[in-house]
Amino acid sequence: MLDLPGERRSHDQPTPRGGGIGIAVAALCACAWLAWVDDGGWGWVAAGLVLVAGAGWWDDHRPLAAWPRLLAHVVAGACLAAGMQQSGAPAAAMLIALLLVPVLVNVWNFIDGIDGLATSQALLAALAGALTLNGSGRLLALVVAAACCGFLPFNLPKARIFLGDVGSGALGYLLAAIVVIGLSSHPVAEWPLLLLPLASCVVDAGFTLARRILRGEPWWQPHVQHLYQRLARRHGHARVALAYAGWTTLAIGIMLGLYRAPEVGAWVGTAAFIGLSMAAWLHLQRRLGNGNEGIG
């Protein structure tokens, strides 16, 4: 399974893909162990992970149409919601699980376009989850962070293997699970803070997708118009991955600073950081030009 260079790729050498199956297997083992010792809906969480990783593994071997993949993601969201229901989570957290799984699975697929970015962002988000969770949720977050640490040396500073859809999809699903577990154990006033570690990736993926839709472009096809891809052409993969890591670290610092803050402070602080991220995205895209150049 090789990713070949091309006008819609950001690498210049044939590179194996599918290495992210190691992350998926590590997390699946953690879910299986938690289901054995804790129950609490972990069997459902594991089932959703199998669905997402399985669809990604299939797509890594041979192209899988968009609709079957999306169906797998939606059903995986239902599995996560079922697990949350079994663990006694509020109804709002279950509804968010249904929506967040397909969103983050696809966001992490979108940002898996340069060396180290998707994995380093997942590592930071998982560590942030570990800082705000207790018990089984913290254990899952630490396993995800450790698995990312194990994969990163093969992906930075020059990738010898790619995550593949099996890895990027699994990371998106696992981060959705960590966030939803956090929602079920924190008061509503703190919910927006749990989304801050995801802001860098969600803003880049979301704004790029919206712009392509508004332009009438085939948004479901691979492209090189994400901000991180355009920056990588000028500054290199490692520098861009580190810059995004710095921005996400700032987000985590704000999250921890506003943790247990009054309700208004948490919501206003989160909205301000996301607004600043959007403004930075727009400013950098304008400086880079019209966005039609390739990466090569």
ABEGO torsion letter per residue (X at the ends): XBBBBBAABABABBBBBGAAAAAAAAAAAAAAAAAAAAEGGAAAAAAAAAAAAAAAAAAAABBBBAAAAAAAAAAAAAAAAAAAAAAGBBAAAAAAAAAAAAAAAAAAAAABABBGAAAAAAAAAAAAAAAABBEAAAAAAAAAAAAAAAAAAAAOABBABBAEAAAAAAAAAAAAAAAAAAAAABBAAAAAAAAAAAAAAAAAAAAAAAAAAAAGBBAABBBAABAAAAAAAAAEAAAAAAAAAAAAAAAAAAAAAABGBBAAAAAAAAAAAAAAAAAAAAAAAAAAEAGABBAX
